[in-house]
Each structure stands twice: as C-alpha cells, then as structure tokens.
Amino acid sequence: MNQLLILPILLPLATAILAALARDRPRAAQGIALAGAALHLAGCATLFILIVRIGVTALWLGNWPAPFGICLVADYLSVIMVLITATIHTAVTVYACRDITAEQVSSGFHSLLGILTGAICGAFLTGDLFNLYVWFEVMLMASFGLLVMGHRPCQLTGAVKYVTINLVSTLLFITAIGLIYGLTGTLNMADLHGKIALVGDDALLTAAAMLLMVAFAIKAALFPLFFWLPASYHTVPVAVSAYFAGMLSKVGIYALLRLFTLVFSSTAAITHSTLAVIAGLTMLFGVIGAATQMEVRRILSFHIISQVGYMALGIALLTPLALAGAIVYLVHHIIVKANLFLVSGLIRQGGGTLHLPRIGGFYSRHGLVTIAFFIPAFALAGFPPLSGFWAKLVIIKAALEIQHYTLAIVAALVGLLTVLSMAKIWTEVFWKPAPAVQHEQKTDVRFSPWLLAPVLVLALTTVLLGLAMEPLLQFALTAADQLLDPRDYVRAVLGGTP
C-alpha cells in the first residue's frame, strides 16, 4: 500500500505531460486537466484514509537502503497538506475553464499548473533535505512560467522581484545543506533527527539552522522578506493568483514546521525565539499594508502576509496546542484565501474593475457572489463560528498558556484590524450604491457555473470546518504529537527505533 505515496506527485506530472501534448487543442487540454485534477483528488483522498488507518508510512524509490536514495514519507501533517493541495488544484482547474483564455492554454497553463502541483506535493512528501531543495526549484520554475504568462509589463516587473528574492532563498538553502551534510554526513531528515544531537559544534549548527530559517521565511513571505508577494500576485490571471495565494507561501510554513521540530528542536532557544519576533512583526506589517490599499487583490495579498504570521507564531511557541493551531490555521487559510481570490474574479467580471472607489452595488445585484465573499472574508477576520475564529483562538490560547502575553495581544489586535479591512471591501464593493460609471455599464451580468461552483463549494467547506472543528483539531493535535515525538516517523523511514 505504500506505493500510493507516489500518486500525489505522479498524477499531476502525468497530467502536465498530456496537457502539453494537447495544448494546441484548448478544449482537449481542459478536459485532460479536469480529469487529471479529479484523479489527483481521489488519489490524495485515498492516501489520506490509508495514513489515518495505518499511521506513518515510507516509500524508498528504487529500493535503496536507508538513509540513502529518494524517500517519500507520509504522516498526518504531510497527508493533510497533499489533500488540501489536491482540493485547491481541482477548484482552480474548474475555475480556469472560463477564466483562462485559449491563448493561455496554448501557452502551457495546464502543464505549468500540473508541474507546480506535483512539485508542491513532492515537497510535502519528501523525506530528505536535498530533494526538498529540488522540489523548491521545480516550484520556482513552474510558478515563474505562470507569472509571465501574458507578457504584460506589470507581470514581468512582479516576476523579476519574485525570482530575484527566491534565488537568494535558493542560495541560502543550498549553503545550509552543505553545512548540514558536512556536520552530519546525511541529509535524510529521519537520520538527521538522531545525528544532529551528536554534532559538537553548536555555533555552526545554529548558523545552519538560521540559514534555513531565512530561506524558508522568504518562501513563506515573512517579515521583512515579503515584498515580492504583493508585487506579483495581483498581476496574473485570477485562477493563477488564487492558486499562488492558497499554496505557495504555505510550502515555506510547512518546511519550517517539519525542519524545526524533527531536526532542529535543540536550537529552539535561538531559532524559535527569533521566529516569534518575526511572526509578530509579520502579522503587524501585513495587516497595516492591507489597510493602505484600495485594490481588492492587493488587500488580499497583504493579508496573506499577516495570516502566515499566525502560523509562524504557532511554530515558534513549540507546544502541542500551538503546533496544532498552526496546522488548523494552514488548512483554514489555504481554503479561505484561495476562495477570496477566486471571488475577486467574479467581482471584476461584475463590476469591470477591482479598484474600490470605482465599484459598488453587488449586494443588491449579485446575491450568490455576496454570499461567496461574505463567508471566507469573515472567516479570515475570525468571526465565530467560522473556521478562522477557532484557528485564531487556539493560537492565542497557546500563547497565553506559556505566558507570551505580548504575542497574544498582537495576534488579537491583528485579528481586529483584519475585520476592518474585510469590512472595507464589504462596504465599498457590496454595500454602497454602484458608481455612476458602473450604472452605465451592462448590469445583467451572468456568471458561468464554472466560476460559481468552485467558490460556493469552498465557501461551504469553510462553514463545515467551522461547525465541525473538533475532528480537525483532534487530527491536528495528533499531527503535532507526531512532530514533537517523531519516533514513528523515524521508525517508518529507518526501519527501527532512533
């Protein structure tokens, strides 16, 4: 059954190849992409059920003995991440049937999206540092291709910033890998769990850990290295920006979760205290940046930054409840943020623009779009009983339990400021009357079911997560226990006890 671990990577990559062969026939390419996304979701759901039943499972490609060769490992954290990736991939693929033009399909949209999805799942499932680096590089290439698709000047400007800062991340990552291999003689994460404790040079080990933290902080858009995100996400097609918003920064958060529990727990006095400060600043600067914007996707982009600060805070606190809160926040935020970007496409179609002063009147004219925005927006702001309320509550409670009162206050304050930003979009887009210019435009806009279906399904998922939070929280607590006590992970990979 461990052969199922290859499916989350293999299926989207195979779909990418088939879509590339059919890219001159846009309808055929779309059909291949839809079928591939559905199979990918089914494969990830099957793997999820398997791991919940039997526990941590590893697959050694080529049957090379541990700790050599390429290893894939699935535990509670990685399996929930590949499942949520497949969910967003499917929703975006459906939405793209009307959002992405035939010319963009011919330019390789579905192939690039499939490669990006396979790389993200590879990063979630890999069991060694070097292959994590490889998957990060594949992600960078595919995401750059999606960023420049269309060749508009604003896209190229955003893409240059995105690639430049990510190349810095790559340099730091590969430098840290070299240091770690020199200190331990291995890059397998389960093997590192034991061998890190034998390293005598604490200063060099801490330096390697800090290099990795900065590299992953760039990927996650943490303070002060987040400027590439709001510069690029609003320039691409809505389907692309929704996928980026949901997934890209979360791979950096996942890497922090994995490495700074399984491998670098002994450096917590320095690394995690530093991460706690960075998390607080990320929350504050992200939400302040959002307050200064008057374009919907730029507001949402800055809120990605503020919200990853909550996840980083959960990692920094390093308690079972805090890590569980970070995992719950990951799941909640991926769904909500991707959905808000998809809704922004509906707003632009119905109003002709995403600039707040030039739009209005959606509440009276587009009821389904109003509902589709209201649910994820106020989940993001933390309104009960939606999923964002519980995610914020768990992290703030974890901070209070270990007497980090300043961070708890910052988290609560940022939640309040997020309410104000979401209320600004609500007031400007939905509540106020439509401007005169918009009145002159055609008002009987009909939204395609291909656009409405994914946003309504994701909105319903947000509601269900909020109303049935207990199972997700228990799952996250189990995942947190596996992170803090990785004996099952090490045993699955190395075939014995640490």
N, C-alpha and C positions, 0 to 999 in steps of 0.2 A: 504493500500500500504506500510505502514511502516514495514510490515513483510519481505519485500525484504532486510532489513538491515542484516538479519541473513545469507543470501545466500553467501556472500564472505567468511564467516567463515565455514559454514556448508558444502558447496560443496567440498572444498579441504580436509576437515577432513573425509567426507564420501568416497572420492576417496582413501584416505590413507588406510582406513579400507579394502576396496575392493581389493586394490593392495596388501595388506598384505596377504589376503586370497589366492591370485593367484601368490604369489611370487615364488613358485616352478615351475611355467609355465611362463617364461620370456616374451614370445610373448603376452600372455593374460594380463599380468601385464602392459606391454607397451600400449596395446590397451585400457585398463581401464584408465591409466594415461592420454593418449591423449584425450579420451572422456571427462574425468573429467576436464582437463585443458580448453577444448573448452567450456564446460558448465560454468565453473567458469568465463571465459572471458565474455561470454554472460550475465551472471548474474550481473557482475560488470558494464558492459556497460548499462544494463537496469537500475540499481540503479543510475548510473551517470546521465542518462537522466531524471530520476524521480526527483532527487535533484535539477538539473538545472531548472526544471519546477516549483517545489512547494517550494523550499527553505529547510531550516534546518528541519530535521525530527529525532525523537527519538523513540526508541522501548524499553519498560520495560519488560524484560523477567520474566514470572511468575506473571505479573500484580501487583507486589509490588509497593506501592505508593512512589512517590519521597520524599526524596532523598535516599530511602533505596532500596536494591536489585541491580540487574545487569542491567545496562543501556547501550544501544548502541545508538550512535548519529552520524548522517551523515550530514556534511556541505560541503562547496566547497573544503576545504583542504582535509578532510578525504576521500571524494569520488574520487578525482583525484588520491590520493595515492593508494586506493584499485584497481582502474582501471589500473594504471601503474604496480602494483604488478601482476595482472592477465595477463597482456601483457608479462611481463618477464617470468612468470611461464609457459605460453604457449610456448614461444620461446625456453626456456631451455628444456622443456619436448620433443619438437620435435627434438632438437639437440641431446638429450640424447639417442634417438633411435639408433644412431650409435656411440656415444661417451662412453656410459655406457655399460659395459660388462654384459653378462648373470649372471655371478657370483655376480656382484654388484647389479643387480636387485634382485637376490635371497637374498642378504644381507639386502634388505629393502630400496633401494634407493628411489623408487617412494613413499613409505609410509612416509619416513622421509621428503621428499620434500613436500608432501601434508600437513603434520603436521606443518612444518615450514611456509608454505604459509598461512594456516589457522591462525596460531599464529600472523603472521605479520599483516594480515587483522584485527584480533581481537585487536591488539594494536592500529591500525589506527581508529577503530570504537568505542572503549570503552569510556565510559563517567565517569569513576571513577578511582582513583589512584591505589586502591588495585588490580583491575582487569588488569590494565596496568602492574603492577608487575607480576601478574600471567602469562600474555601472554609473558612477557620478559623471564620468567623461562621456559616456553614451547619452546620458540625460542632457548634458550640456550641448552636444552636437544636435540632437533632435529638437530641443527647445529653441536653439538659435535658428534652425531652419523654419520653425513655426513663427518665430518673431519677425523674420524678414520677409515672410510670405506676403506679397503685395508691393514691396519695394517703395513704400511711401517714405518721405524724408523723416517723419517723426518716428516711424518704425526703426529705421536704420540708426537714428540717434539713440533710441532706447536700447537697441540691440548691442551697440558698441559699449554702452555703460554696463549692460548685463554681462557681456562676455569678458570685459576687462576685469571687473571685480571677481568674477568666477575663476579667471585664470590665476589671480592672486590666491584664491582659495585652493586651487589645484596645487600650486607651488608649495603652500604651507602643508597641505595634506601629504604630498609625496615626501617632503622633508621629514615630517613626523614619522612616516612609515619607515624611512631609512634609519632614523634614530631608534625606533622600537625594535626593528629587526637586529640592529647592531647590539642592543642591550639584551635581547632575549633569544635570538635565533629562530623566531617563529612569528607568523602573522595570523595564525588561526586564533580566533577570539576565545574559544574554549580553552585552548592551550595557553594562551596569554593569561587567562584568569589565574592559573597556578604559577606561571613563570614570572609574572610581574612582581610577585611577593619576594622572589629571590634576587631581584636587582638591588645591588648595593649602592648605586649612585642615585640617591633620592632627588638631587638637584636636576640631573639630566632627565630623569623620569618625569619630573614635574614640568620641565621645559617641553618635552614631547607631548604631554597631556594638554598644555596650554596652546601649543601649536594646533593640535586637533580641535580644541575648543574654538579657536578663532576661525579655522577653516569651516567648521560646521555652523558657526554663528553667521558667517557670510551666507551660506546656503539657506539658513533659516530666517535671514533678514533681521537679525538682532542689532541693537544699538552698539556702535554708531555706524554700522556697515549695511544699512538698509536702503540707501538712496537709490540703488538700481531698481528696486521693485516698483515704487510709484512712477519712476521714469519710463517704464516699459509696458506695464500691464494694461494701460488704457489705450495703447496704440494698435493692438491686434484685434482680429475678429472676436466677437463675443464668446463663441464656443472655445476659442483658444484661451482667452483671458479667464474664463470660468475654470478650465482645467488647471491652468497655472495657479490660480488663486486657491483652488482646493488642495493641490498636491505638492507643488514644488518646494515651498518653504517647510512643509511637514516632513520631507525626507531628511532635512537638516535636524529637525527636532527629534526624529526617530534615531538618527545617528548619535545624538547627544544622550538620549535615553539608553541606548544599547551600550555604548562605549563607557559611559561614566557610571554605570552600575556593574557591568560584567567585568570590565578590565581595570578602570581607574578609580575604583572606590577608595583605595588607600590614599589618594591625593585630595580627598574631599575638603580638608581644611583650607586649602588654597583655591582649588578649582571651583568648588561648589559655592564658596563664599563670594568669589568673583562673579560667578554666574548669577547669583542672587541680586547683586548690584546691577548687572547688565539687564536682568529681567525687569527690575523696577523702572529703569531708565527707558527701556524699550516700550513698556506699557504707556508711560507718560508722553514720550515724544511721538509715538504713533498716534495717540488719540488727539494730541494738540495739533499735529499735522492735519488730521482729518477735519478738525474744526475750522481750519483756514481755507478749505477747498469749497468750490461751488460747482463741481462736475461730479456726477454720480460715481463713475468708476474710479476717479482719483480719491474720493472719500472712502470708498470701499477698499482701495489699495492700502491707504494708510491704516485702516482698521485691521488689515491682515497683520501689519507690524505690531499694533498694540495687543492683538489677541495672542500672537505667538509668545509675547512676553509672559502671559499667564502659564503657558506650557513650560517655558524655561524656568519659571518660578517653581513649578511643581517638581522639576528635575533637581533644582538647586536645594530644595528643602530636604530631599532624600529620605523621606519617611514613607511607609507603605501607603498611607492615606494621600500624601502629596503626589506620589507617583501614579496612584490610581486616578487622582484628579486630573493629572496631565494627560493620561490615556483617554479618559472620558472627554476631556476638552478637545483632544485630537479628533476623535470621531465626530463630536458635535460640530466642530468648526469646519472640518472638511465639507460636510454636507451643507451647512448653512452658507458658507462663503461661496462655494461653487454655485449654489442656487441663487444667491443675490446677484452674482454677475450674469447668470442666465436671465434673470428678471430684468436686468438693466437693458438687455437686448430688446425685450418687449416694450420697455419704456421708450427706447429710441425709435422703435417702429411706430408706436402710437403717437409720439409727440414730435418726432423728427429731430430730436436733439437730446443730449444728456446734461446740458447746462441748466442749472436750476432756475435762473431768472426767466428763461425762455420757454418754460413748460408748466403745465398745471392741469387741473380738472380731471385727473384719472379716476378719482373716487366715484364720480357720477357717470362716467362713460365706459369704464373698463373694470367691472366688478371682479372678475377672476384674477386679473393682474394685481388688483389691490390686495386680494387675499394672499396671492402668491408672494407678494412683497412683505406684507404685514407679519406673517409667521416667521420667516427666517430673520427679518430685521429685528424684531423684538425678542427673538431667541438670542441673537447676537448681543443685544443690550442687556439680557439677563432677566427678562420678565418671567415670573412663575406662571404656569407650571412647565414652561418650555425648557428644552434641554440645556440652554445656556445658563439658566438660573442654577440648576443643580451643579453644573461644571464649575461655575464661579464659587458656589457655596462650599464645595468640597475643598478647593484650593485655599480659600480664605480660612476655613476651619482648620486645615492642616497647618497654616502659618500661625494661627492663634494657639494651637496646641503646643507648639515649641517656642512660643513667646516672641515670634517675629512680628511684633505689633506694627512696626513702620511699614513693612511689606504688605501686611493685611489691609492697612489703611489705604495704601497706594492702589491695591487691587480693587478695593471698594470704590475709591474715587474715580478710577478709570472706568469702572462699570457705569457710574453715574454720568460721566462725560460721554460715554458711548450712547446712552439713552438720548442725550441732547443731539448728537449727530444724526442718529436714526430719525429722531423727531423732526430734524431739519429737512431731511429728504421727504418724509411723510407729509409735512406741511406744504413744501414747495411743489412736489410732484402730484400729490393725490388730493390735498385738501383745498388749496387755494384755487380760484377760478382760472381757467385757461387764459393765457395772454391773448391779446387781440390778433397777433400774428398767427397764433395757433388756431384761432377761431376761423381764420380764412382758409385753413387747410382742410382737407377731407377728414371728417370726423367719424365716419363709419368704418374704422379700421377693423379688419377681421384677422385674428391671429391664427396661424396654422396649428392644427393639433400636434404636429411635430415639435412645435415650440412650447405649447402649453403643457403637454403631457409630462415631460421630464421635470418642469418646475413644480407642478402640482404633486407629483409623486414624491419629490424630495421634500416639499413642504409637509406632506402627510407623514413622511418618515421622521421629520423633526418633531412633530406633535406626538407621535407614538413613542419616540425616545424619551420625551419629557414625561409622558404619562406612565411609562413603564421603565423608569430609571433604575429600579432596584436590580433587575437582571444584568444590565450593563455595568452597574457599579460593582456588583459581585464578580463579574468577569474581569473587570479592571483590577480589582483587589487581588485576584488570583494571578493576573499578569504581573502586578507589582511584586508579589511574593516570589515569582519566578525570577524577576530581575534582581531582587535583593538576596535571594538564596538560589544561585544558579546550578546547584548540584545536578538537577535533572537535565539541564542544558548541556553541561559538561559530560555527563554520562552518555547522553544520546550521541554526542559527537565523537568522544574519545573511546567509548565502549567500556568505561569503568568509572570509578569514583575519582574525584580530584586528588 
